[in-house]
Amino acid sequence: MLHIINAALKPVTSPDIPCGEMLIDQGRIVAIGEKVNAPEGCEVYDAKGLLVTPGFIDAHTHIGLHEESIRWEGADYNEMSAPITPEMRAIDAINPRDEAFRNALAGGVTTAVTGPGSANVIGGTFTAIKLHGDNVDDMILREAVAMKIAMGENPKGCYGQQGKKTPVTRMAIAALLRGTLAKAKKYAADIALADAENKPRPFDFQMEAMLPVINREIPLKAHAHRADDILTVLRVCKEYDVDVTLDHVTEGHLIVDKLVEAGKPVLVGPSFGSKTKFELKEKSFQTPGILSNAGLDVCIITDAPVIPLNYLPLCAGLAMREGMAEEAAWKAITINPAKVAGIEARVGSLEVGKDADFTIWQGNPLTDIQARAKQVFVDGQAVL
């Protein structure tokens, strides 16, 4: 057992504990409070003057699929052979030995949702993984988190710029998405009919991948920067009764009322860096605060490696500087992304029964640029 004492505890889902204790056993948090009953013989960690927070979570990255320091050899996040590839699975391309994993841990990030890029209209499934390990199968928190889709410039640029290969326009992107959802709906109905009539069921590899979307077991994960693209996503999802998260949402502050009406999670970022394309002309660190203040559940994302994952707390701090409430910023990199990924029962806050994924900080990483992770734990084991 590990007994942490004299710590400033940041549970996130409950009030801060200025000087408290936490007890860890077999990789789980078994007690937390101002005082806990710890048996004799525990390893004691005196965290006086230090801050203990949950491990941070990024709900939209490409870590492990777009590797550091190399070019096409480690670029496994966009299958640019066709615009519709729902059968792709992130787990088959993740390299946990990429140095980005250790760098992320050094920034207090212990969990990431990672998956295909945005070249395709439908790109494949994202997965939620812990960032410590050498075998992705042992790192998975939830294998199928969402089905990636992309609107706007990226699929247009990947395919339309090749000549006459679809999609050339935003109309075609929406049509391809609608067509695939319609086909998946029919496929699900054909399976139900075959089962009812005790006949062999049909099989289509791509449509099998779409069934969890049609059955509302996982949402679409929509890359959408421009306001019109965001609204197109919402329109199509309403037509086909599928769930969705809105990722990037660069122009979300321009359509706040529509986003509040839709009530879908908004994953904002990457907000750091230059405006590298037209879709980013409205990019601002004010957006997370505007959407959060309107009552939306906001996640802050790095889109790593666009922003290295270890800078996730910096992005939350910059959002605070531009108007986001501090508690909202903490939630945007902990419990909110955990809920979006459907892993909140295990990670995202310091609570009894949850995995002991936490960081011991020298300084506050959201308010102090010089704050450092003194030690990082995953499943109760010190990994940094």
Legacy VTK file of the C-alpha trace (Angstrom):
# vtk DataFile Version 3.0
C-alpha trace
ASCII
DATASET POLYDATA
POINTS 384 float
0.000 0.000 0.000
1.003 3.587 -0.661
-0.065 6.251 1.826
0.219 9.838 0.596
0.100 12.427 3.375
0.134 16.224 3.718
-0.925 16.704 0.087
-2.956 19.458 -1.524
-5.492 17.164 -3.219
-7.432 18.130 -6.357
-10.156 15.459 -6.709
-11.912 17.522 -9.470
-15.380 16.019 -8.857
-15.446 17.102 -5.219
-14.028 20.064 -3.267
-10.282 20.539 -2.976
-8.588 19.194 0.148
-5.868 21.694 1.142
-4.047 19.172 3.325
-5.173 15.599 2.901
-4.291 11.965 2.482
-4.821 9.263 -0.111
-4.393 5.508 0.191
-3.482 3.336 -2.792
-3.755 -0.451 -2.927
-3.486 -2.855 -5.869
-3.613 -0.059 -8.394
-6.763 1.588 -7.027
-7.628 4.490 -4.769
-9.065 2.925 -1.612
-9.386 6.032 0.575
-9.116 9.807 0.238
-9.821 12.637 2.658
-8.343 14.915 5.277
-7.368 11.791 7.206
-7.581 8.131 6.160
-7.171 4.917 8.129
-3.937 3.438 6.850
-2.686 0.074 8.137
0.773 -0.295 9.571
3.573 -1.048 7.164
2.375 1.225 4.334
4.897 3.037 2.206
4.480 6.691 3.147
4.921 9.581 0.715
5.042 12.978 2.382
3.645 15.418 -0.190
3.934 18.534 1.961
3.907 21.597 -0.261
2.932 19.544 -3.329
-0.251 19.277 -5.417
-1.820 15.919 -6.302
-4.135 15.813 -9.315
-5.763 13.119 -11.442
-3.803 12.064 -14.492
-4.768 14.333 -17.359
-6.779 13.031 -20.327
-6.854 14.228 -23.933
-9.981 13.191 -25.832
-8.549 13.764 -29.342
-5.009 12.810 -30.328
-3.110 10.727 -32.843
-0.405 9.647 -30.416
1.275 6.400 -31.430
-0.139 6.577 -34.959
1.835 9.662 -36.034
5.235 9.101 -34.494
7.885 11.553 -33.417
11.107 12.183 -35.355
10.207 10.246 -38.518
8.254 10.879 -41.706
6.075 8.483 -43.723
7.625 5.505 -41.933
5.662 6.320 -38.782
2.692 8.124 -40.311
-0.043 5.521 -39.882
-3.002 7.733 -39.076
-4.485 8.417 -42.544
-5.426 5.569 -44.901
-5.639 7.761 -47.995
-6.597 5.027 -50.432
-10.345 5.722 -50.189
-12.549 8.369 -48.540
-14.673 5.806 -46.656
-12.686 3.436 -44.386
-14.705 2.681 -41.232
-13.008 -0.720 -40.918
-9.716 0.882 -39.811
-8.899 0.422 -36.115
-6.466 2.617 -34.225
-5.132 -0.255 -32.129
-3.526 -1.817 -35.203
-1.217 1.167 -35.757
-0.300 2.372 -32.255
3.388 2.169 -31.405
3.673 2.571 -27.601
7.452 2.846 -27.900
7.111 6.231 -29.598
8.944 8.783 -27.424
5.769 10.903 -27.358
4.333 8.552 -24.721
7.039 9.293 -22.169
6.922 12.993 -23.022
3.167 12.994 -22.379
3.626 11.335 -19.000
6.139 14.053 -18.091
3.292 16.535 -18.639
1.002 14.620 -16.297
-1.051 13.132 -19.131
-1.803 9.482 -18.344
-4.646 8.702 -20.763
-5.299 9.603 -24.398
-8.021 8.918 -26.910
-6.203 8.286 -30.173
-7.121 7.294 -33.683
-7.246 8.043 -37.412
-6.663 11.483 -38.885
-9.014 13.639 -40.913
-8.106 12.833 -44.509
-11.167 10.607 -44.931
-14.860 11.352 -44.632
-15.036 8.246 -42.435
-11.657 7.209 -41.080
-12.080 4.413 -38.514
-12.365 3.852 -34.767
-10.632 5.756 -31.997
-9.492 3.977 -28.836
-8.768 5.083 -25.259
-5.425 3.962 -23.882
-3.203 4.543 -20.902
0.131 6.021 -21.862
2.366 3.621 -19.960
3.162 0.195 -21.363
4.898 -1.608 -24.185
1.958 -3.602 -25.593
-1.110 -1.701 -26.720
-3.387 -4.635 -25.856
-2.450 -4.182 -22.202
-2.932 -0.401 -22.311
-6.510 -0.262 -23.619
-9.158 1.327 -21.415
-11.869 1.115 -24.071
-11.117 -0.292 -27.499
-13.876 1.332 -29.560
-14.606 4.842 -28.320
-15.896 6.575 -31.446
-15.988 6.474 -35.257
-13.948 9.282 -36.821
-15.513 11.439 -39.522
-14.164 14.622 -41.099
-15.723 17.627 -42.754
-14.320 20.526 -44.733
-10.852 21.214 -46.060
-9.060 18.018 -45.124
-11.051 15.452 -47.135
-11.548 18.059 -49.900
-7.812 18.623 -50.016
-6.878 14.956 -49.853
-9.227 13.785 -52.610
-10.675 16.782 -54.446
-7.251 18.244 -55.163
-6.271 15.011 -56.909
-8.567 15.936 -59.770
-12.052 14.530 -60.108
-11.868 12.004 -57.273
-14.705 12.500 -54.785
-15.139 14.415 -52.521
-14.398 17.604 -54.374
-16.973 19.676 -52.462
-18.611 19.894 -49.042
-21.776 18.623 -50.722
-19.981 15.419 -51.613
-18.591 14.993 -48.092
-22.108 15.177 -46.653
-23.436 12.869 -49.374
-20.760 10.246 -48.700
-21.520 10.385 -44.991
-25.266 10.141 -45.562
-24.840 7.299 -48.033
-22.738 5.262 -45.615
-25.141 5.833 -42.733
-28.101 4.868 -44.938
-26.306 1.718 -46.044
-25.479 0.874 -42.435
-29.113 1.368 -41.398
-30.255 -1.018 -44.119
-27.528 -3.489 -43.156
-28.748 -3.482 -39.541
-32.328 -4.014 -40.714
-31.266 -6.881 -43.001
-29.516 -8.571 -40.070
-32.605 -8.205 -37.887
-34.778 -9.676 -40.639
-32.409 -12.591 -41.200
-32.381 -13.331 -37.478
-36.173 -13.151 -37.297
-36.515 -15.560 -40.209
-33.715 -17.807 -38.948
-31.705 -17.241 -42.129
-27.961 -16.681 -42.583
-27.117 -13.076 -41.830
-25.418 -10.864 -44.414
-21.792 -9.844 -43.953
-20.061 -6.659 -45.015
-16.763 -5.794 -43.301
-17.219 -2.026 -43.527
-20.823 -2.145 -42.389
-19.895 -4.320 -39.402
-17.674 -1.455 -38.275
-20.594 0.969 -38.617
-23.069 -1.098 -36.579
-21.964 0.325 -33.189
-22.660 3.806 -34.585
-26.101 2.893 -35.898
-26.901 1.139 -32.616
-25.771 4.262 -30.701
-23.129 2.262 -28.830
-20.447 4.737 -29.909
-20.737 8.258 -31.361
-19.353 9.706 -34.526
-16.272 11.785 -33.761
-16.605 14.769 -36.054
-13.621 16.803 -37.213
-15.315 20.142 -37.897
-13.733 23.600 -37.689
-16.085 25.920 -39.579
-19.511 26.832 -38.257
-21.266 25.575 -41.394
-19.473 22.226 -41.175
-20.455 21.855 -37.517
-24.089 22.502 -38.395
-23.948 20.033 -41.296
-22.707 17.349 -38.909
-25.568 18.046 -36.515
-28.075 18.003 -39.382
-26.891 14.636 -40.714
-26.712 13.040 -37.263
-30.262 14.157 -36.531
-31.461 12.698 -39.839
-29.966 9.281 -39.060
-30.447 9.316 -35.278
-26.798 8.770 -34.405
-24.780 10.321 -31.613
-21.798 12.624 -32.133
-19.041 14.580 -30.456
-17.932 17.834 -32.048
-14.155 17.983 -32.316
-12.039 21.118 -32.921
-15.075 23.466 -33.029
-12.840 26.383 -34.014
-15.827 28.583 -34.929
-17.996 27.286 -32.106
-18.111 30.697 -30.449
-19.949 31.988 -33.538
-22.860 29.557 -33.088
-23.098 29.200 -29.309
-26.912 29.080 -29.272
-26.990 26.239 -31.812
-24.408 24.241 -29.853
-26.323 24.723 -26.614
-29.495 23.583 -28.363
-27.712 20.463 -29.677
-26.177 19.699 -26.265
-23.312 17.629 -27.629
-19.821 17.523 -26.082
-17.425 20.040 -27.625
-13.740 19.161 -27.879
-11.907 22.425 -28.506
-8.435 22.692 -30.030
-5.703 22.652 -31.037
-5.723 26.349 -30.150
-1.979 26.942 -29.861
0.158 27.891 -32.851
-0.353 29.688 -36.127
-3.430 29.672 -38.350
-2.152 27.214 -40.941
-5.310 27.061 -43.078
-8.435 29.078 -43.844
-10.618 27.016 -41.508
-8.537 28.262 -38.571
-8.984 32.003 -39.171
-11.251 32.257 -36.080
-8.958 30.182 -33.843
-8.808 31.559 -30.307
-8.167 30.450 -26.737
-11.354 32.362 -25.863
-13.517 29.656 -27.442
-13.292 27.060 -24.604
-14.385 29.634 -22.031
-17.204 31.007 -24.166
-18.650 27.530 -24.693
-18.106 26.474 -21.088
-19.722 29.651 -19.751
-22.735 28.837 -21.947
-23.160 25.558 -20.055
-21.566 23.121 -22.493
-19.316 20.239 -21.463
-15.955 21.310 -22.880
-12.821 19.248 -23.398
-9.539 20.890 -24.302
-7.553 18.901 -26.874
-4.082 19.081 -28.376
-4.704 16.996 -31.514
-1.215 15.650 -30.723
1.222 15.731 -32.386
-0.167 19.074 -33.677
0.525 20.288 -30.133
2.754 17.876 -28.171
0.589 16.104 -25.631
2.700 17.192 -22.660
1.448 20.753 -23.269
-2.186 19.856 -22.538
-2.129 21.604 -19.108
-0.521 24.652 -20.722
-3.438 24.833 -23.175
-5.871 24.684 -20.244
-3.967 27.501 -18.562
-4.070 29.643 -21.705
-7.835 29.058 -21.936
-8.100 30.276 -18.327
-6.130 33.402 -19.193
-8.687 34.113 -21.937
-11.755 33.753 -19.737
-12.351 30.087 -18.884
-13.158 29.479 -15.212
-10.421 27.568 -13.409
-12.651 24.678 -12.323
-13.977 24.345 -15.869
-10.393 24.203 -17.149
-9.501 21.428 -14.713
-12.568 19.446 -15.780
-11.750 20.020 -19.465
-8.594 17.896 -19.134
-9.824 15.325 -16.595
-13.405 14.248 -15.956
-15.010 15.741 -19.087
-12.811 13.814 -21.558
-13.233 10.718 -19.386
-17.022 11.016 -19.751
-16.793 11.653 -23.493
-14.728 8.478 -23.891
-16.970 6.430 -21.596
-14.134 5.688 -19.159
-15.180 7.905 -16.241
-15.748 4.888 -13.981
-11.987 4.321 -13.991
-10.187 7.632 -14.583
-10.672 11.396 -14.633
-10.851 12.190 -10.914
-9.475 11.182 -7.534
-12.231 8.971 -6.113
-12.415 5.751 -4.154
-12.520 2.779 -6.501
-10.902 4.518 -9.455
-7.558 3.627 -10.982
-4.647 5.230 -9.155
-3.570 7.384 -12.086
-2.321 10.655 -10.626
0.480 13.208 -10.674
2.342 14.855 -7.822
3.154 18.418 -8.870
5.617 20.999 -7.724
3.464 24.023 -8.546
0.099 24.361 -10.277
0.446 23.270 -13.937
-2.489 25.438 -15.041
-1.231 28.666 -13.509
2.539 28.268 -13.196
4.633 27.859 -16.334
7.453 26.506 -14.164
5.362 23.773 -12.535
6.846 20.307 -12.908
5.555 16.787 -12.464
7.607 15.496 -9.533
6.193 11.997 -9.915
3.569 10.330 -12.129
1.634 7.179 -11.209
-0.333 4.845 -13.468
-2.282 2.021 -11.820
-0.559 2.895 -8.559
2.922 2.432 -9.948
5.426 5.257 -10.307
6.186 5.539 -14.043
8.114 8.800 -13.972
LINES 1 385
384 0 1 2 3 4 5 6 7 8 9 10 11 12 13 14 15 16 17 18 19 20 21 22 23 24 25 26 27 28 29 30 31 32 33 34 35 36 37 38 39 40 41 42 43 44 45 46 47 48 49 50 51 52 53 54 55 56 57 58 59 60 61 62 63 64 65 66 67 68 69 70 71 72 73 74 75 76 77 78 79 80 81 82 83 84 85 86 87 88 89 90 91 92 93 94 95 96 97 98 99 100 101 102 103 104 105 106 107 108 109 110 111 112 113 114 115 116 117 118 119 120 121 122 123 124 125 126 127 128 129 130 131 132 133 134 135 136 137 138 139 140 141 142 143 144 145 146 147 148 149 150 151 152 153 154 155 156 157 158 159 160 161 162 163 164 165 166 167 168 169 170 171 172 173 174 175 176 177 178 179 180 181 182 183 184 185 186 187 188 189 190 191 192 193 194 195 196 197 198 199 200 201 202 203 204 205 206 207 208 209 210 211 212 213 214 215 216 217 218 219 220 221 222 223 224 225 226 227 228 229 230 231 232 233 234 235 236 237 238 239 240 241 242 243 244 245 246 247 248 249 250 251 252 253 254 255 256 257 258 259 260 261 262 263 264 265 266 267 268 269 270 271 272 273 274 275 276 277 278 279 280 281 282 283 284 285 286 287 288 289 290 291 292 293 294 295 296 297 298 299 300 301 302 303 304 305 306 307 308 309 310 311 312 313 314 315 316 317 318 319 320 321 322 323 324 325 326 327 328 329 330 331 332 333 334 335 336 337 338 339 340 341 342 343 344 345 346 347 348 349 350 351 352 353 354 355 356 357 358 359 360 361 362 363 364 365 366 367 368 369 370 371 372 373 374 375 376 377 378 379 380 381 382 383
